Amino acid sequence: MAKVAWSEPALADLDAIADYIALRDERAARELVRRVLDHVGQFAEHPMSGPKLPELEDWSYRQIVEPPCRVFYRHDGDTVVVLHVMRSEQRLRRTRLAPR
């Protein structure tokens, strides 16, 4: 079973997205956070469950999609590190993820 760890930037990303949604619908923001946390929780049992990134096929990063978010992570041995969360309609900037 893998350990799941969140980076500070990833937590800040999710918080910012939830804050924006909460401006119109607090319940929807709470539900989104719950869905993302539940989806990320699957990494403990299935750390390689997300596909590799189409933008960065040669890197070791993977993603899951929990609309309207994309969650980027890396599996390092017995730990899964969540690195970045962004809205699905945005383009991924390579500077958000460092190559391994």
N, C-alpha and C positions, 0 to 999 in steps of 0.2 A: 504494500500500500504506500503510495506516494504522499509526501507532505505537500500541502498547498500554501504558498506564501504570496502575499500581495506586495508589490512595490509601492512606495509612497506616491509616486506619480500616477500609478494606475488607480489607486484609491481616490486621489484628487480628481482624476478624469471622470470617474463614475459619479463622484459627488457633484461636480460641476454640471454634468448632464442631468442628474436628478434635480438639482436646484433650478435649472432652466425649465424642465417639465413642470415642476411644482408651482411655477408662477401661474400656470393655467389650471393644473389639476394635481393636487397633493397626493391623492389616492393613486393616480397613475404613476407618479414618481416613486412612491413606496413599492408599488407592484413591480416596476421595472427593476429596482434594486434587488428585490426578493428573487425575481427570475434570474437575474445575472448571477447572484450568489449561489442559487441552487444549481445553475448550469455549471459554474466553475467548480462547485463541490464534487461533480462527477470525476474530476481529475484525480482525486485520491485513488479511485478504483481503475480509471481508464485514462492515464496521462497522455496517451498518444491519440486520443479520440478526435481531435480537431485536425482538419487538413492543413497542409503547408500553405504558406502565403503565396498566391499567384504573383504578387509583386516582387517577392524575394525568395524564389524557389531554391536558390543555392544556400540560403541561410537555414538555421535550425529552428526557426520560429513557426508556431502554429497559431490557429485562430479558431474561435467559435463565434457564431452569430446568434445573438439574442436581440431581435429587432426592438428598437432601432440601433442597436450597438454591435460593434465588432470588438471582441476581447482577444488580445494578443498575449501569447505566453510561450515559455520555453521550458522544456523538460530536461533537467540536469540530474541525472542519476536517480536519487530517491526524492527529489524535490521538483515541484512544478512552480515556476515563478510567473505570476501575472504581471506583465510589463506595461501595458497600455490599453486603454478603453477609449473608443471614439464612436461618433455617430456613423452609421453605415454609409450615408451619402457623401461623407468627406473622403478626400484622397489621403492615403497613408503617406506620410513624409518619412523617408528613411532615417532622418535625424531622431525620430522618436524611439527607434530601436538601434542598438549598437551591434555590429557584427561579432560573431563568436568565432 
